[in-house]
Amino acid sequence: MSESAKPAHVQYYIDADLLGLAKILVDLRTDVTYPGDTGGMTRNRRVKGPCTITDPGTFDEIWIPETARQGWLAITRDKHILDRTPEIQAVRDSGARLVNLAGDAAVTRFAQLEVVMCQWRRIESLLGETGPFIYFATRTSFRKAQLPR
């Protein structure tokens, strides 16, 4: 790392089911990572280390606790997240913080970007909240989910 380059402070993790969106956001922001992100020098001369989640195929029960350990807010797209006991247990046990892009409208990369941009201030405000939680975001709504027992 050169002496003039400052380290990037990663705050957001974009899940593998949103890799196209992740690559757009990583190009725009120094505080975003995704599975397999090799890090390096960002466009504003910040140095970002590689993502600790190296494989996009990493199971949810593995990456969810890792994002919590890193203090990252995770953004994902999983229609059935509240139906999957291992994922819910991983969120609960690790204190993870997730935003789930919901609805059929979040299928294309552009639609995903639209949801994120429309809800960015709300997403950003979650950095100060303690997990565990899952929020569902669409272009026009943002709501906290009740985690099943």
DSSP file (Angstrom, degrees, kcal/mol; ACC not computed):
  #  RESIDUE AA STRUCTURE BP1 BP2  ACC     N-H-->O    O-->H-N    N-H-->O    O-->H-N    TCO  KAPPA ALPHA  PHI   PSI    X-CA   Y-CA   Z-CA
    1    1 A M              0   0    0      0, 0.0     2,-0.1     0, 0.0    46,-0.0   0.000 360.0 360.0 360.0 130.6    0.0    0.0    0.0
    2    2 A S    >   -     0   0    0      1,-0.1     3,-0.9     4,-0.1     0, 0.0  -0.366 360.0-114.8 -72.5 157.2    1.4    3.4   -0.9
    3    3 A E  T 3  S+     0   0    0      1,-0.2    -1,-0.1    -2,-0.1     0, 0.0   0.770 114.8  52.9 -65.7 -25.1    1.8    6.0    1.8
    4    4 A S  T 3  S+     0   0    0      2,-0.1     2,-0.4    42,-0.0    -1,-0.2   0.658  91.1  90.2 -84.3 -15.2   -0.8    8.3    0.2
    5    5 A A    <   -     0   0    0     -3,-0.9    41,-0.2    41,-0.1    40,-0.1  -0.684  64.1-154.6 -86.7 131.2   -3.5    5.5   -0.1
    6    6 A K  E     -a   46   0A   0     39,-1.1    41,-2.6    -2,-0.4     2,-0.1  -0.718  26.8-100.3 -98.8 152.4   -5.9    5.2    2.8
    7    7 A P  E     -a   47   0A   0      0, 0.0     2,-0.3     0, 0.0    41,-0.2  -0.448  33.5-122.6 -71.1 145.3   -7.6    1.9    3.7
    8    8 A A        -     0   0    0     39,-2.8     2,-0.7    -2,-0.1    41,-0.3  -0.631  16.5-137.7 -81.3 145.2  -11.2    1.6    2.6
    9    9 A H        -     0   0    0     -2,-0.3     2,-0.3    39,-0.1    39,-0.1  -0.889  17.6-148.3-108.0 102.1  -13.7    0.8    5.4
   10   10 A V        +     0   0    0     -2,-0.7    22,-0.2     1,-0.2    21,-0.1  -0.513  31.8 157.2 -74.3 132.6  -16.1   -1.8    4.1
   11   11 A Q        +     0   0    0     20,-2.6    62,-3.0    -2,-0.3     2,-0.4   0.516  56.6  58.5-126.0 -18.7  -19.7   -1.6    5.5
   12   12 A Y  E     -cd  32  73B   0     19,-2.5    21,-2.1    60,-0.2     2,-0.5  -0.950  55.2-165.1-125.1 137.0  -21.8   -3.4    3.0
   13   13 A Y  E     -cd  33  74B   0     60,-2.4    62,-3.0    -2,-0.4     2,-0.6  -0.982   9.8-155.3-117.0 127.3  -21.7   -6.9    1.7
   14   14 A I  E     - d   0  75B   0     19,-2.6    62,-0.2    -2,-0.5    60,-0.1  -0.917  23.6-125.5-104.7 121.7  -23.7   -7.8   -1.5
   15   15 A D    >   -     0   0    0     60,-2.9     3,-2.1    -2,-0.6     7,-0.2  -0.110  22.4-105.6 -66.1 161.0  -24.6  -11.4   -1.6
   16   16 A A  G >  S+     0   0    0      1,-0.3     3,-1.3    40,-0.2     4,-0.2   0.735 116.0  68.5 -60.8 -25.4  -23.8  -13.7   -4.6
   17   17 A D  G 3  S+     0   0    0      1,-0.3    -1,-0.3     2,-0.1     3,-0.1   0.506 106.0  43.1 -74.7   0.6  -27.4  -13.7   -5.8
   18   18 A L  G <> S+     0   0    0     -3,-2.1     4,-2.8    57,-0.1    -1,-0.3  -0.119  71.3 134.7-130.2  35.3  -26.8  -10.0   -6.6
   19   19 A L  H <> S+     0   0    0     -3,-1.3     4,-2.3     1,-0.2     5,-0.2   0.857  72.3  53.4 -59.7 -38.0  -23.3  -10.1   -8.2
   20   20 A G  H  > S+     0   0    0      1,-0.2     4,-1.3     2,-0.2    -1,-0.2   0.940 113.0  43.6 -61.8 -45.8  -24.2   -7.9  -11.1
   21   21 A L  H  > S+     0   0    0      1,-0.2     4,-2.7     2,-0.2     3,-0.2   0.901 110.5  57.3 -62.5 -42.0  -25.5   -5.2   -8.7
   22   22 A A  H  X S+     0   0    0     -4,-2.8     4,-2.9     1,-0.2     5,-0.2   0.900 104.3  50.9 -57.4 -43.1  -22.4   -5.8   -6.5
   23   23 A K  H  X S+     0   0    0     -4,-2.3     4,-0.9     1,-0.2    -1,-0.2   0.825 110.9  48.9 -69.0 -30.3  -20.1   -5.0   -9.3
   24   24 A I  H  X S+     0   0    0     -4,-1.3     4,-0.9    -3,-0.2     3,-0.3   0.946 114.8  44.2 -68.5 -49.0  -21.9   -1.8  -10.1
   25   25 A L  H >X S+     0   0    0     -4,-2.7     4,-2.5     1,-0.2     3,-0.5   0.872 109.2  55.6 -66.4 -37.6  -21.9   -0.7   -6.5
   26   26 A V  H 3< S+     0   0    0     -4,-2.9    -1,-0.2     1,-0.3    -2,-0.2   0.819 106.0  53.1 -65.5 -29.0  -18.3   -1.6   -5.9
   27   27 A D  H 3< S+     0   0    0     -4,-0.9    -1,-0.3    -3,-0.3    -2,-0.2   0.763 116.7  38.6 -74.0 -25.3  -17.3    0.6   -8.8
   28   28 A L  H << S+     0   0    0     -4,-0.9     2,-0.4    -3,-0.5    -2,-0.2   0.734 119.6  39.5 -95.8 -26.6  -19.2    3.6   -7.2
   29   29 A R    ><  -     0   0    0     -4,-2.5     3,-0.6    -5,-0.1    -1,-0.2  -0.956  56.4-151.2-133.0 143.4  -18.4    3.1   -3.5
   30   30 A T  T 3  S+     0   0    0     -2,-0.4    -1,-0.1     1,-0.2    -4,-0.1   0.558  93.6  65.3 -85.8  -8.3  -15.3    2.1   -1.5
   31   31 A D  T 3  S+     0   0    0    -21,-0.1   -20,-2.6   -23,-0.1   -19,-2.5   0.111  83.7  91.3-104.2  21.9  -17.4    0.6    1.3
   32   32 A V  E <   +c   12   0B   0     -3,-0.6     2,-0.3   -22,-0.2   -19,-0.2  -0.926  45.1 169.7-119.6 140.7  -19.0   -2.3   -0.6
   33   33 A T  E     -c   13   0B   0    -21,-2.1   -19,-2.6    -2,-0.4    -8,-0.0  -0.896   9.2-169.2-139.0 172.2  -17.7   -5.9   -1.1
   34   34 A Y    >   -     0   0    0     -2,-0.3     3,-2.3   -21,-0.2    17,-0.3  -0.957  45.0 -67.0-155.2 163.6  -19.1   -9.1   -2.5
   35   35 A P  T 3  S+     0   0    0      0, 0.0    19,-0.3     0, 0.0     3,-0.1  -0.389 123.4  17.3 -62.9 127.4  -18.0  -12.8   -2.5
   36   36 A G  T 3  S+     0   0    0     17,-2.0     2,-0.3     1,-0.3    18,-0.1   0.370  83.3 150.9  92.4  -4.0  -14.9  -13.2   -4.6
   37   37 A D    <   -     0   0    0     -3,-2.3    14,-2.5    16,-0.4    -1,-0.3  -0.458  32.8-160.2 -61.0 122.8  -14.0   -9.4   -4.5
   38   38 A T        -     0   0    0      1,-0.3    -1,-0.2    -2,-0.3     2,-0.0   0.534  23.8-148.1 -86.1  -6.0  -10.2   -9.3   -4.7
   39   39 A G        +     0   0    0     10,-0.2    -1,-0.3     1,-0.1     2,-0.3  -0.345  34.9 141.7  73.5-157.4  -10.0   -5.8   -3.3
   40   40 A G  E     -B   48   0A   0      8,-3.7     8,-2.9    -2,-0.0     2,-0.3  -0.740  58.1 -14.6 116.7-166.1   -7.3   -3.5   -4.5
   41   41 A M  E     -B   47   0A   0     -2,-0.3     6,-0.2     6,-0.2     2,-0.1  -0.587  63.0-146.5 -77.9 129.5   -7.0    0.2   -5.2
   42   42 A T    >   -     0   0    0      4,-3.5     3,-1.7    -2,-0.3   -15,-0.1  -0.414  30.9 -98.8 -89.2 171.1  -10.4    2.0   -5.6
   43   43 A R  T 3  S+     0   0    0      1,-0.3    -1,-0.1   -16,-0.2    -2,-0.0   0.753 123.7  51.8 -65.6 -23.0  -11.1    4.9   -7.9
   44   44 A N  T 3  S-     0   0    0      2,-0.1    -1,-0.3   -39,-0.0   -14,-0.0   0.020 125.1 -99.0-103.4  29.8  -10.7    7.4   -5.1
   45   45 A R  S <  S+     0   0    0     -3,-1.7   -39,-1.1     1,-0.2     2,-0.4   0.817  77.5 138.6  63.3  36.6   -7.3    6.0   -4.0
   46   46 A R  E     -a    6   0A   0    -41,-0.2    -4,-3.5    -6,-0.0     2,-0.6  -0.848  48.8-133.6-102.4 147.5   -8.6    3.8   -1.1
   47   47 A V  E     -aB   7  41A   0    -41,-2.6   -39,-2.8    -2,-0.4     2,-0.5  -0.908  21.4-168.1-105.6 122.6   -7.1    0.4   -0.7
   48   48 A K  E     - B   0  40A   0     -8,-2.9    -8,-3.7    -2,-0.6     3,-0.1  -0.926  14.7-134.2-112.6 130.8   -9.6   -2.3    0.0
   49   49 A G        -     0   0    0     -2,-0.5   -10,-0.2   -41,-0.3     3,-0.1  -0.277  38.8 -82.8 -72.8 165.8   -8.7   -5.8    1.1
   50   50 A P        -     0   0    0      0, 0.0   -12,-0.2     0, 0.0    -1,-0.1  -0.355  53.0 -95.6 -67.6 151.7  -10.1   -8.9   -0.5
   51   51 A C        -     0   0    0    -14,-2.5   -15,-0.2   -17,-0.3   -38,-0.0  -0.440  24.0-135.4 -65.5 138.3  -13.5  -10.1    0.8
   52   52 A T  S    S+     0   0    0      1,-0.1     2,-0.9    -2,-0.1    -1,-0.1   0.651  97.1  72.6 -71.5 -14.2  -13.2  -12.8    3.5
   53   53 A I        +     0   0    0      1,-0.2   -17,-2.0   -19,-0.1   -16,-0.4  -0.882  64.3 172.0-100.2 103.5  -16.0  -14.7    1.6
   54   54 A T        +     0   0    0     -2,-0.9    -1,-0.2   -19,-0.3    -3,-0.1   0.739  53.0  63.4 -89.8 -24.6  -14.1  -15.9   -1.4
   55   55 A D    >   -     0   0    0      1,-0.1     3,-2.1   -19,-0.0   -19,-0.1  -0.898  63.0-151.5-111.2 121.2  -16.5  -18.2   -3.1
   56   56 A P  T 3  S+     0   0    0      0, 0.0   -40,-0.2     0, 0.0    -1,-0.1   0.708  98.8  63.6 -59.1 -17.9  -19.9  -17.0   -4.5
   57   57 A G  T 3  S+     0   0    0    -41,-0.0     3,-0.1     2,-0.0     2,-0.0   0.350  72.1 134.3 -87.2   6.2  -21.2  -20.5   -3.8
   58   58 A T    <   -     0   0    0     -3,-2.1   -42,-0.1     1,-0.1    -5,-0.0  -0.343  63.1-110.0 -59.5 131.6  -20.7  -20.1    0.0
   59   59 A F    >>  -     0   0    0      1,-0.1     4,-2.3     2,-0.1     3,-1.9  -0.281  19.7-118.6 -64.5 148.2  -23.7  -21.4    1.9
   60   60 A D  H 3> S+     0   0    0      1,-0.3     4,-2.4     2,-0.2    -1,-0.1   0.856 113.6  61.5 -54.9 -39.0  -25.9  -18.9    3.6
   61   61 A E  H 34 S+     0   0    0      1,-0.2    -1,-0.3     2,-0.2    -2,-0.1   0.664 111.8  40.4 -66.0 -14.3  -25.3  -20.5    7.0
   62   62 A I  H <> S+     0   0    0     -3,-1.9     4,-1.4     2,-0.1    -2,-0.2   0.851 117.8  41.9 -96.5 -50.7  -21.6  -19.6    6.5
   63   63 A W  H  X S+     0   0    0     -4,-2.3     4,-2.6     1,-0.2     5,-0.2   0.841 106.7  62.4 -72.4 -30.8  -21.6  -16.1    4.9
   64   64 A I  H  X S+     0   0    0     -4,-2.4     4,-1.8    -5,-0.3    -1,-0.2   0.967 108.4  40.5 -60.3 -53.1  -24.4  -14.7    7.2
   65   65 A P  H  > S+     0   0    0      0, 0.0     4,-2.6     0, 0.0    -1,-0.2   0.857 113.7  55.9 -63.7 -31.5  -22.3  -15.2   10.4
   66   66 A E  H  X S+     0   0    0     -4,-1.4     4,-2.0     2,-0.2    -2,-0.2   0.911 106.6  48.7 -67.2 -40.5  -19.2  -14.0    8.6
   67   67 A T  H  X>S+     0   0    0     -4,-2.6     5,-2.5     1,-0.2     4,-0.8   0.897 112.3  49.5 -65.2 -37.4  -20.8  -10.7    7.6
   68   68 A A  H ><5S+     0   0    0     -4,-1.8     3,-0.8    -5,-0.2    -2,-0.2   0.922 109.1  51.9 -64.7 -43.3  -22.0  -10.2   11.1
   69   69 A R  H 3<5S+     0   0    0     -4,-2.6    -1,-0.2     1,-0.3    -2,-0.2   0.872 111.2  47.6 -59.9 -37.4  -18.5  -10.9   12.5
   70   70 A Q  H 3<5S-     0   0    0     -4,-2.0    -1,-0.3    -5,-0.2    -2,-0.2   0.631 113.5-120.1 -78.6 -13.6  -17.1   -8.3   10.1
   71   71 A G  T <<5 +     0   0    0     -3,-0.8     2,-0.2    -4,-0.8    -3,-0.2   0.682  61.7 150.2  81.2  18.3  -19.8   -5.8   11.1
   72   72 A W      < -     0   0    0     -5,-2.5     2,-0.6    -6,-0.2    25,-0.5  -0.560  49.2-130.9 -86.8 148.3  -21.2   -5.6    7.5
   73   73 A L  E     -de  12  97B   0    -62,-3.0   -60,-2.4    -2,-0.2     2,-0.4  -0.887  31.8-144.1 -91.0 122.8  -24.8   -4.9    6.5
   74   74 A A  E     -de  13  98B   0     23,-2.8    25,-2.6    -2,-0.6     2,-0.5  -0.726  12.3-160.2 -97.8 139.1  -25.7   -7.6    4.0
   75   75 A I  E     +de  14  99B   0    -62,-3.0   -60,-2.9    -2,-0.4     2,-0.2  -0.978  26.1 156.0-116.4 127.0  -27.9   -7.0    1.0
   76   76 A T  E     - e   0 100B   0     23,-2.7    25,-3.1    -2,-0.5     2,-0.3  -0.769  39.0-135.2-138.6 178.1  -29.4  -10.1   -0.6
   77   77 A R        +     0   0    0     -2,-0.2     2,-0.4    23,-0.2    25,-0.1  -0.791  40.5 145.2-144.2  98.1  -32.3  -11.3   -2.7
   78   78 A D    >   -     0   0    0     -2,-0.3     3,-1.6     1,-0.1     4,-0.2  -0.878  30.5-165.0-141.2 101.9  -33.9  -14.5   -1.3
   79   79 A K  T 3  S+     0   0    0     -2,-0.4     3,-0.3     1,-0.3    -1,-0.1   0.803  92.7  42.3 -54.6 -32.1  -37.7  -14.9   -1.7
   80   80 A H  T >> S+     0   0    0      1,-0.2     3,-1.9     2,-0.1     4,-0.6   0.142  72.9 119.3-107.4  19.0  -37.7  -17.7    0.9
   81   81 A I  G X4 S+     0   0    0     -3,-1.6     3,-0.9     1,-0.3     7,-0.2   0.854  78.1  50.3 -58.2 -36.4  -35.4  -16.4    3.5
   82   82 A L  G 34 S+     0   0    0     -3,-0.3    -1,-0.3     1,-0.2    -2,-0.1   0.583 107.4  56.5 -78.1  -7.6  -38.1  -16.4    6.2
   83   83 A D  G <4 S+     0   0    0     -3,-1.9     2,-0.8     1,-0.1    -1,-0.2   0.490  88.9  84.7 -96.9  -5.7  -39.0  -20.0    5.3
   84   84 A R    <X  -     0   0    0     -3,-0.9     4,-2.3    -4,-0.6     3,-0.3  -0.845  59.1-164.5-108.4 106.6  -35.5  -21.4    5.8
   85   85 A T  H  > S+     0   0    0     -2,-0.8     4,-2.8     1,-0.2     5,-0.2   0.874  86.5  53.8 -58.2 -43.8  -34.7  -22.4    9.4
   86   86 A P  H  > S+     0   0    0      0, 0.0     4,-2.1     0, 0.0    -1,-0.2   0.904 111.5  46.1 -61.9 -38.3  -30.9  -22.6    9.1
   87   87 A E  H  > S+     0   0    0     -3,-0.3     4,-2.4     2,-0.2    -2,-0.2   0.925 113.4  48.3 -68.4 -43.9  -30.7  -19.1    7.6
   88   88 A I  H  X S+     0   0    0     -4,-2.3     4,-2.7    -7,-0.2    -1,-0.2   0.918 112.1  49.8 -61.6 -42.9  -33.0  -17.6   10.2
   89   89 A Q  H  X S+     0   0    0     -4,-2.8     4,-3.2    -5,-0.2     5,-0.3   0.890 109.2  52.0 -63.9 -38.6  -31.0  -19.4   13.0
   90   90 A A  H  X S+     0   0    0     -4,-2.1     4,-1.9    -5,-0.2     6,-0.4   0.909 110.9  47.9 -63.2 -41.7  -27.7  -18.0   11.4
   91   91 A V  H  X>S+     0   0    0     -4,-2.4     4,-1.5     2,-0.2     5,-1.4   0.954 116.5  43.4 -62.2 -50.0  -29.2  -14.5   11.5
   92   92 A R  H  <5S+     0   0    0     -4,-2.7     3,-0.3     1,-0.2    -2,-0.2   0.949 115.6  46.3 -60.5 -52.5  -30.4  -14.8   15.1
   93   93 A D  H  <5S+     0   0    0     -4,-3.2    -1,-0.2     1,-0.2    -2,-0.2   0.837 120.8  37.5 -64.0 -34.4  -27.2  -16.5   16.4
   94   94 A S  H  <5S-     0   0    0     -4,-1.9    -1,-0.2    -5,-0.3    -2,-0.2   0.620 102.4-123.0 -94.8 -13.3  -24.8  -14.1   14.8
   95   95 A G  T  <5 -     0   0    0     -4,-1.5    36,-0.5    -3,-0.3    -3,-0.2   0.801  47.4-178.4  73.7  28.0  -26.8  -10.9   15.2
   96   96 A A      < -     0   0    0     -5,-1.4    37,-2.0    -6,-0.4     2,-0.5  -0.153  22.8-143.0 -63.5 155.6  -26.6  -10.4   11.4
   97   97 A R  E     +ef  73 133B   0    -25,-0.5   -23,-2.8    35,-0.2     2,-0.4  -0.979  26.6 176.6-123.4 115.8  -28.1   -7.4    9.7
   98   98 A L  E     -ef  74 134B   0     35,-2.2    37,-2.2    -2,-0.5     2,-0.5  -0.935  24.8-162.9-126.3 143.6  -29.8   -8.1    6.3
   99   99 A V  E     -ef  75 135B   0    -25,-2.6   -23,-2.7    -2,-0.4     2,-0.6  -0.998  18.5-157.9-117.3 124.6  -31.7   -6.1    3.7
  100  100 A N  E     -ef  76 136B   0     35,-3.6    37,-2.7    -2,-0.5     2,-0.7  -0.908  14.1-136.3-107.6 120.6  -33.6   -8.4    1.3
  101  101 A L  E     - f   0 137B   0    -25,-3.1     2,-0.2    -2,-0.6    37,-0.2  -0.665  38.0-163.5 -75.0 115.6  -34.5   -7.0   -2.1
  102  102 A A        +     0   0    0     35,-2.6     4,-0.2    -2,-0.7     3,-0.1  -0.537  31.8  37.0-106.4 163.3  -38.1   -8.3   -2.3
  103  103 A G  S >  S-     0   0    0     -2,-0.2     3,-1.3     1,-0.2   -24,-0.0   0.156  86.4 -79.4  86.9 160.3  -40.7   -8.8   -5.0
  104  104 A D  G >  S+     0   0    0      1,-0.3     3,-0.8     2,-0.1    -1,-0.2   0.690 119.4  72.6 -69.0 -18.7  -40.6   -9.9   -8.6
  105  105 A A  G 3  S+     0   0    0      1,-0.3     3,-0.4    -3,-0.1    -1,-0.3   0.694  84.8  67.2 -71.3 -17.2  -39.5   -6.4   -9.6
  106  106 A A  G <  S+     0   0    0     -3,-1.3    -1,-0.3    -4,-0.2    -2,-0.1  -0.061  72.0 100.0 -94.5  34.9  -36.0   -7.0   -8.2
  107  107 A V    <   +     0   0    0     -3,-0.8    -1,-0.2     4,-0.0     2,-0.1   0.903  69.8  59.3 -87.2 -44.7  -35.1   -9.6  -10.8
  108  108 A T  S  > S-     0   0    0     -3,-0.4     4,-2.5     1,-0.1     5,-0.2  -0.467  87.4-116.3 -86.3 159.0  -33.0   -7.6  -13.3
  109  109 A R  H  > S+     0   0    0      1,-0.2     4,-2.4     2,-0.2     5,-0.2   0.898 116.8  50.4 -58.1 -42.6  -29.8   -5.8  -12.5
  110  110 A F  H  > S+     0   0    0      1,-0.2     4,-2.4     2,-0.2    -1,-0.2   0.920 110.4  49.0 -64.3 -43.2  -31.4   -2.5  -13.3
  111  111 A A  H  > S+     0   0    0      2,-0.2     4,-2.2     1,-0.2    -2,-0.2   0.883 110.9  51.1 -63.6 -38.4  -34.5   -3.2  -11.1
  112  112 A Q  H  X S+     0   0    0     -4,-2.5     4,-2.5     2,-0.2    -2,-0.2   0.922 110.4  48.7 -63.8 -43.8  -32.2   -4.2   -8.3
  113  113 A L  H  X S+     0   0    0     -4,-2.4     4,-2.8     1,-0.2     5,-0.2   0.895 109.3  53.6 -61.9 -40.0  -30.2   -0.9   -8.6
  114  114 A E  H  X S+     0   0    0     -4,-2.4     4,-2.6     2,-0.2    -2,-0.2   0.914 109.3  47.9 -62.0 -43.4  -33.5    1.0   -8.7
  115  115 A V  H  X S+     0   0    0     -4,-2.2     4,-1.9     2,-0.2    -2,-0.2   0.950 113.9  47.0 -61.5 -48.9  -34.6   -0.6   -5.4
  116  116 A V  H  < S+     0   0    0     -4,-2.5     4,-0.5     1,-0.2    -2,-0.2   0.917 114.6  46.1 -61.4 -44.1  -31.3    0.1   -3.8
  117  117 A M  H >< S+     0   0    0     -4,-2.8     3,-0.7     1,-0.2     4,-0.3   0.908 112.4  50.0 -68.1 -40.6  -31.2    3.7   -5.0
  118  118 A C  H 3< S+     0   0    0     -4,-2.6    -1,-0.2    -5,-0.2    -2,-0.2   0.824 122.7  33.1 -65.8 -29.7  -34.8    4.4   -4.0
  119  119 A Q  T 3X S+     0   0    0     -4,-1.9     4,-2.7    -5,-0.2     3,-0.5   0.275  84.0 114.0-108.8  10.4  -34.2    3.0   -0.5
  120  120 A W  H <> S+     0   0    0     -3,-0.7     4,-3.2    -4,-0.5     5,-0.2   0.872  75.2  51.2 -56.6 -44.3  -30.5    4.0    0.0
  121  121 A R  H  > S+     0   0    0     -4,-0.3     4,-1.7     1,-0.2    -1,-0.3   0.892 113.5  46.0 -61.9 -38.1  -31.1    6.5    2.9
  122  122 A R  H  > S+     0   0    0     -3,-0.5     4,-0.8     2,-0.2    -1,-0.2   0.915 113.5  49.0 -69.0 -42.5  -33.1    3.9    4.8
  123  123 A I  H >< S+     0   0    0     -4,-2.7     3,-1.3     1,-0.2     4,-0.3   0.948 111.4  49.8 -60.1 -48.3  -30.5    1.2    4.1
  124  124 A E  H >< S+     0   0    0     -4,-3.2     3,-1.6     1,-0.3     4,-0.3   0.854 102.9  60.8 -60.0 -36.2  -27.7    3.5    5.2
  125  125 A S  H >< S+     0   0    0     -4,-1.7     3,-1.0     1,-0.3    -1,-0.3   0.726  92.0  68.9 -65.6 -20.2  -29.6    4.3    8.4
  126  126 A L  G X< S+     0   0    0     -3,-1.3     3,-1.7    -4,-0.8    -1,-0.3   0.648  76.3  82.1 -73.7 -14.2  -29.4    0.6    9.4
  127  127 A L  G <  S+     0   0    0     -3,-1.6    -1,-0.2    -4,-0.3    -2,-0.2   0.823  92.5  49.9 -59.1 -28.9  -25.6    0.9    9.9
  128  128 A G  G <  S+     0   0    0     -3,-1.0     2,-0.3    -4,-0.3    -1,-0.3   0.493  95.0  93.7 -87.4  -4.2  -26.4    2.3   13.3
  129  129 A E  S <  S-     0   0    0     -3,-1.7     2,-0.4    -4,-0.1    -3,-0.0  -0.665  72.3-129.2 -93.1 145.8  -28.8   -0.5   14.3
  130  130 A T        -     0   0    0     -2,-0.3   -34,-0.1     2,-0.1   -35,-0.1  -0.737  42.0-105.3 -89.9 137.8  -27.9   -3.6   16.2
  131  131 A G  S    S+     0   0    0    -36,-0.5   -34,-0.2    -2,-0.4   -35,-0.1  -0.258  77.9  95.1 -83.0 177.7  -28.9   -7.0   14.7
  132  132 A P  S    S+     0   0    0      0, 0.0     2,-0.3     0, 0.0   -35,-0.2   0.356  71.2 119.9 -86.5 144.7  -30.3   -9.4   14.3
  133  133 A F  E     -f   97   0B   0    -37,-2.0   -35,-2.2    -2,-0.1     2,-0.4  -0.979  42.8-154.5-161.7 159.6  -32.8   -8.2   11.7
  134  134 A I  E     -f   98   0B   0     11,-0.4    11,-3.0    -2,-0.3     2,-0.4  -0.991  14.2-167.4-133.4 127.6  -34.0   -8.6    8.2
  135  135 A Y  E     -fG  99 144B   0    -37,-2.2   -35,-3.6    -2,-0.4     2,-0.5  -0.903  13.7-141.0-110.0 145.3  -35.6   -5.7    6.3
  136  136 A F  E     -fG 100 143B   0      7,-3.2     7,-2.4    -2,-0.4     2,-0.4  -0.921  21.0-167.4-105.0 130.0  -37.5   -6.2    3.0
  137  137 A A  E     +fG 101 142B   0    -37,-2.7   -35,-2.6    -2,-0.5     2,-0.3  -0.962  15.5 164.4-122.7 132.6  -37.0   -3.5    0.4
  138  138 A T        -     0   0    0      3,-2.8   -35,-0.1    -2,-0.4     3,-0.0  -0.732  57.3 -90.6-123.5-179.0  -38.9   -2.8   -2.8
  139  139 A R  S    S+     0   0    0     -2,-0.3     3,-0.0     1,-0.2   -38,-0.0   0.866 126.6  25.2 -60.6 -34.6  -38.8    0.4   -4.8
  140  140 A T  S    S+     0   0    0      1,-0.0     2,-0.3   -21,-0.0    -1,-0.2   0.438 120.3  50.2-113.8  -1.5  -41.7    1.8   -2.9
  141  141 A S        -     0   0    0      2,-0.0    -3,-2.8    -3,-0.0     2,-0.3  -0.967  45.4-175.6-141.3 157.4  -41.6    0.1    0.5
  142  142 A F  E     +G  137   0B   0     -2,-0.3     2,-0.4    -5,-0.2    -5,-0.2  -0.893  21.5 164.0-150.7 113.2  -39.2   -0.8    3.3
  143  143 A R  E     -G  136   0B   0     -7,-2.4    -7,-3.2    -2,-0.3     2,-0.4  -0.984  36.1-120.0-141.3 147.9  -40.3   -2.9    6.2
  144  144 A K  E     -G  135   0B   0     -2,-0.4    -9,-0.2    -9,-0.2     2,-0.2  -0.682  32.4-134.1 -84.4 133.5  -38.8   -4.9    9.1
  145  145 A A        -     0   0    0    -11,-3.0     2,-0.7    -2,-0.4   -11,-0.4  -0.575  12.4-121.9 -85.7 148.3  -39.6   -8.6    9.1
  146  146 A Q        -     0   0    0     -2,-0.2   -13,-0.1   -13,-0.1    -1,-0.0  -0.824  31.6-130.0 -83.8 119.6  -40.7  -10.5   12.1
  147  147 A L        -     0   0    0     -2,-0.7   -65,-0.0   -15,-0.1    -1,-0.0  -0.592  23.5-122.3 -74.1 125.5  -38.1  -13.3   12.5
  148  148 A P              0   0    0      0, 0.0    -1,-0.1     0, 0.0    -3,-0.0  -0.274 360.0 360.0 -64.1 153.3  -39.9  -16.6   12.9
  149  149 A R              0   0    0    -60,-0.0    -2,-0.0     0, 0.0   -64,-0.0   0.434 360.0 360.0 -84.2 360.0  -39.1  -18.6   16.0
